Structures are given as structure tokens and as C-alpha cells.
Amino acid sequence: MNSCFRKQLEIVLCVQIKCFHEIITIGYSVYHSYHLPWFRTLSWYFLLCVNYFFYGETVTDYFFTLVQREEPLRILSKYHRFISFALYLTGFCMFVLSLVKKHYRLQFYMFGWTHVTLLIVVTQSHLIIHNLFEGMIWFIVPISCVICNDIMAYMFGFFFGRTPLIKLSPKKTWEGFIGGLFATIVFGILLSYVMSGYRFFVCPVEFNNDSNSFTVDCKPSELFQLQDYGLPPVLQSITGWTTVKLYPFQIHSIALSAFASIMGPFGGFFASGFKRAFKIKDFANTIPGHGGIMDRFDCQYLMATFVNVYIASFIRGPNPSKVIQQLLALRPDQQLHIFNSLKAHLTEKGLLPALEEAA
């Protein structure tokens, strides 16, 4: 697998584990005072189960050909969900066996704490990995937009801030919020223009059967090919240009930048409310002067979910290669049945004669 891509996967996994550790530690500090068993052990066991489930689903979905070629992987893929459920049931039974009289409420409270943490941290980090598989540009641009917005909102707020934005974060101002929005949109358009010209950033990760390796190389889709866009009359009179060349992805980057600026900060507000509820300043002291890893990624997880939803809703279409992979895994009689059905459908549509003449 491409070394840069592999390192990014490792970084995402390390950040996920550290964020999970920071949140669980907050709960453990309360739970530990009652000397109740297994909380930390079960929390990490459930993290292992959930990661096994999500990573198994991802490998099967994106690298189906590789999975079918290897006998152990094929067996694990076939029974993946059953194995995942069995692992979870084991943890569930361990929790029930750990219940202690007079402390049931606290134990169920911490059971819920673990599952909500898994939902927030593991599920959304899994979506980041999905975004990575679509092309590194879907990973780097959103993350960079959140960082840019954080910096520019601070700068505009520092120099021009007068009007408080929200009580949860008294230092946030409307001036910083609005200034950060416009600065992030400009930054997103410029960064997208630079990155869209490189296949390394725009191509999805695929498994090459010929070289028996993972590659990041393709013919860029229309999303990453320069096109002419007509300018509104107002801009034409100002610039003197009638059209401008842009990558279509730059148009989508405006939506990503706007979300990073408008909705992304609410992840930070949510984290601020959480810390106030437990009367702590930071999730941890991992980064001196900046708190824990979760303090730096509170907006990133919300952004990752939006990017994944955005790709599924407006970008990703039917994938013929995945359909073919599924067909090749069928029995010969099933393949023949699908072939005859498709042939009859194309003949009815009047497409098959044209295809035969072209051949």
C-alpha cells in the first residue's frame, strides 16, 4: 500500500485510540472511586470489537478482489458480521457478570458512557478512513479548512471582536465567526485548486491485480478536470473576464469550507459544554498548553461525518468495478443467469444490436 496513505491510516487510528482513552479516563476517575470491577477492561474490549467490525467491513467493501483470493480472508469476510456479533455478546455477558449490588445505576451509567464514546470517536474516525479511500483530497482539504477556520476566527476575533457569540465559549465573537467563514472559503478554493492538479491526491486507493499491490493512480474524473465557468455580469464588469477556468471540486470545496466555518465550531461548543459539565479545563494534558488530542479534534469528527454524507449524497455514483467484483464471486450458474437477464434487457432496449455492430 502507498506509504503516505498507510501513514495517514495509522495516524487516524492513533488519534482515535488516544481520544477514546481521554474520554474513558474521565469516566474512570468517577468509577474507580467505588472500586467496581472491569470497567476499563470492558471499555477497551468494546473498542477492539467495534474496530474489528468497521475495519472488516471496509476491507471487504473496498478490496473485495483481494479478500476473495486469500482463503483465510474469504472465510473471515463470509462470517464477519457473525464473528463481530459474537465478540460483542461476549463483552455484554462480561458486563452483566460484573454487576455489583447497590451500584447497578452507576455501572449502567458507565456502560452507556462507553457506548456513546464509541459512537462519537470510533464511528466518525471510521468515516475519516472512508473519506481517505475516496482520495486523499477528501481527507486533507476538510481537515485543513477546520484548522484554517480555527486560526482565522481567532485572528479576526482578536483584532476586531466585540460581540459575544455564545455563552459556552465567552471568547468567541461574531466578528471572528464571520471573518473566519470568508477566510476559510477563500483558503478552501485555493487549496483545492492546487491539489486537484495532482493524481496522487485525487485518485482513490485501488488494488491492482497485475502488480498485486495497492495503488493511487487513475485517470482523474471530471471533478478534477479544468472547466470553463461563466461569471455573473457584476463580476464581468469588475474583472473584465467573461469566463474563468476552475476545477468542479473547487465548487464543492465552498460547501466543505462553509460547513467547517458554520457547523464545525459547534463540535467545539459541544466539547466546551461537556468539559463544563465535569468541571475540567481540558480532556487531558497530552499537548502542553493545548490540552488533549480530543481538544484538537472536537470539530474534526463532526467535519468527517459531513464529508462522508456529502460524498454519498452528491459525489459517489454506481461503481461498475464493484459490481463486476461481486459477479465474479458468484457461482457459474448464477453468473450465467445474470448474463442472460442482462442480455434480454439490453435487447429489449435496442442497445444490444448496436453494441454487436460496434464490436
C-alpha positions, 0 to 999 in steps of 0.5 A: 500500500502507498506509504503516505496513505498507510501513514495517514491510516495509522495516524487516524487510528492513533488519534482515535485510540488516544481520544477514546482513552481521554474520554474513558479516563474521565469516566474512570476517575468517577468509577474507580472511586467505588472500586467496581470491577472491569470497567476499563477492561470492558471499555477497551474490549468494546473498542477492539470489537467495534474496530474489528467490525468497521475495519472488516467491513471496509476491507471487504467493501473496498478490496473485495478482489483481494479478500476473495483470493486469500482463503483465510480472508474469504472465510473471515469476510463470509462470517464477519458480521457473525464473528463481530456479533459474537465478540460483542455478546461476549463483552455484554455477558462480561458486563452483566457478570460484573454487576455489583449490588447497590451500584447497578445505576452507576455501572449502567451509567458507565456502560452507556458512557462507553457506548456513546464514546464509541459512537462519537470517536470510533464511528466518525474516525471510521468515516475519516478512513472512508473519506481517505479511500475516496482520495486523499483530497477528501481527507486533507482539504476538510481537515485543513479548512477546520484548522484554517477556520480555527486560526482565522476566527481567532485572528479576526476575533482578536483584532476586531471582536466585540460581540459575544457569540455564545455563552459556552465559549465567552471568547468567541465573537461574531466578528471572528465567526464571520471573518473566519467563514470568508477566510476559510472559503477563500483558503478552501478554493485555493487549496483545492485548486492546487491539489486537484492538479495532482493524481496522487491526491485525487485518485482513490486507493485501488488494488491492482491485480497485475502488480498485486499491490495497492495503488493511487493512480487513475485517470482523474474524473471530471471533478478534477478536470479544468472547466470553463465557468461563466461569471455573473455580469457584476463580476464581468464588469469588475474583472473584465473576464467573461469566463474563468477556468476552475476545477468542479471540486473547487465548487464543492470545496465552498460547501466543505469550507462553509460547513467547517466555518458554520457547523464545525465550531459547534463540535467545539461548543459541544466539547466546551459544554461537556468539559463544563459539565465535569468541571475540567479545563481540558480532556487531558494534558497530552499537548502542553498548553493545548490540552488533549488530542480530543481538544484538537479534534472536537470539530474534526469528527463532526467535519468527517461525518459531513464529508462522508454524507456529502460524498454519498449524497452528491459525489459517489455514483454506481461503481461498475468495478464493484459490481463486476467484483461481486459477479465474479464471486458468484457461482457459474450458474448464477453468473450465467443467469445474470448474463442472460437477464442482462442480455434480454434487457439490453435487447429489449432496449435496442442497445444490444444490436448496436453494441454487436455492430460496434464490436 
